[in-house]
């Protein structure tokens, strides 16, 4: 299965799972065809089936980048998503993932199967915890988890020596977590409001 087919499967799961969570979600079906998205939209918004250019879709929080037929960047920002499907694990070549400004309260363990991931943005969601196995992401250089409901970090995060930037601002930390202080010793840029 090529990366376009994998992306289609993942986005189909996103729609199925999140329509239950938010019936107002605009997308009822989504798929790729020749560098364009075909979207069956809510009748009130656009009406029927329509071809949308990639730059038009960016305004609706959806964008992507392929390099040599490999999906390397995926942006699903401000789309009222509440759930990340476990099929995210199939996006093996993904380097950058932006799921900011949604309603996500849980990160599935499967996210740690993104072996090439370098940049994850989960800011402005409803996260209360980060999975312990986040440290399995050996190539992760930037993790943005600001503007959530976090009051602690997993102990394992202090072993992420490869992390260059960690943004934990606008959370419920009373002080900078010890795990984050450990990363400072390794040269990680820490963004915090504590």
N, C-alpha and C positions, 0 to 999 in steps of 0.2 A: 504494500500500500504506500503511495507517495504522500508527501507532506500536505498537498492540497486536499486529498481525500481524508487524511487524518484531521485536518482543520475543519473540514465539513462535518465530520462525525462529532468533534468536540463542540462546535458551535450549535449543532443540532441538540446535543445534550444540555448545553447551556440554556437553550430556549425551553426545552421540555421541563427542566428542573426549576427554572426561575419563573415560568408562567404560573406554576402552582403557588410559588411564594409571592408573586406580585402580578395579579391579573391585569394591571395597567401597563405591563411591559410592552413596548411598541412592536417588538419583533416576534412574529409567529413562525416564520421560517426564514432560513438564511443559508445561502450556499455560494460557492465561488464558480465563476465561469470566465475564463480568459481575462484574468486580472480585473474583473468587475464583480461586484456582488449583485446577486439577484435577490431581492427582498420582497417578501409578501408582507406588506405593511397593513396596519390598522386602517380601515377605510377612511376614518376621519383625518388621518395624518397625510396620507399620500394617495391612497386609493389603489386597490388591486396590485398586480405585479408591476414592478418598475425596475429598470436598470439604473443603478446609481454609480457614479464614478467614485473612485477611492477618496478623492479630496472632499466630495460631498459627505461621504460617510464619516469622515474624521470629525465633522461637527456634531455627529451623533454619538461620539465616543468610541467608534469602531474603526480600527486601522490595523494594517499589517505590513510586513516587509518580508519578501522572499529573496534569498541569495542563492544562486545556482539550484533552484527548485527546492530549497530548504527553507522552511519557515523559521526566521530568526527573531522576529519581533511581533508581539501581539498586544494591542491596546484595546481594552474593553472598559473604558472609564465612563463613569456617570451613566450607567445603564440600569440602575436599580437592581443589580444582581445581588441575590442573597446567598447563593450556593455556587461553589466551584465544583464542577463534576470531577469524579476521580479519573475520568478519561484524559485529564490534563497530563497524566503520566505518559501519554503517547506522543506528546509534542517534544520529541527527543532532541531536536536541534535548536530549540528555543534559547535565545540568549537574553532577551529582554521581555519582561512581562509587566504590564501596567493594568492593575485592577483597582485603581484608586477611585474614590468618590462613589462607592457602591454601598451595599448593606450587608456585606459579608461578615459573619460572626465566627466562622470556623475555617481553618486552613486544613484541607485534607492531607494526610500523611503522604499521599501520592505525589505531592508537589516536590518532594525530595528525590523523585526519580528523574527530574529535569537535570541531567548530568552536565549540560552545557550552559546552564543559566548563570548569567553574570549580574543581572540587575532585576530586582523585584520591587515594585511599588504597590503597597497595600494601604496607603494612607487614606484617611477619611472613610473608614469602614467602622464596623462594630466589634472588632476583635477584642477578646478578653485574655487570650493566651496565644503563644507561639509554640508550635510543636517542638518537642525536645530534639527530634531528628533533623531540625533545620540545619544543624552542623554537618549533615551529610552532603550539603551542597558545596563541594570543594572548590568550585570556580566562582562562587558568588562574591562579587566585589562591592555591591551596593544594595542595602536593604533599607527601604523607607517604610516605616510602620507608624508614622506620626498620625495624630488625630484619631486615635482609637480609644479603647477602654482598658488598656493594659496597665496592670499594677505590678507586674513582675516579668522577668525574662527567664527563659530556660537556662539552667546552669551550663548546658552544652555550648551556648553561644560564645562563651569566653575562649573556646578552642578554635574559633573561626579566624585564624591568623591572616587569612587571605582577604578578609573584609576590609575595604578601604573607607567605606562610609556607612554609618549607621545613624538613621534619623529616628529618634524615639520621642520627639517633642509632642506636646499637647496630648499627653496621656495622663494616667492617674498615679504616676510614680511620686512618692513622697520625697525621694532623693534620687540621685543617679544610682541605678542598680550596680552592685559590686561586679556583676558579670560584664557590664559595659565599661567599668573602670579598668578591668583587666585588658579589654581590647585597646584602650588608650595607650597602654604600655607598648603595644605592638604597632603603634602609628595609625590606628584607625581614627578617622575623623568622626567625632561624636557630635551629633546635633541634638541638643536637649534644652529644655527650658528650666531645668533644675540647677 
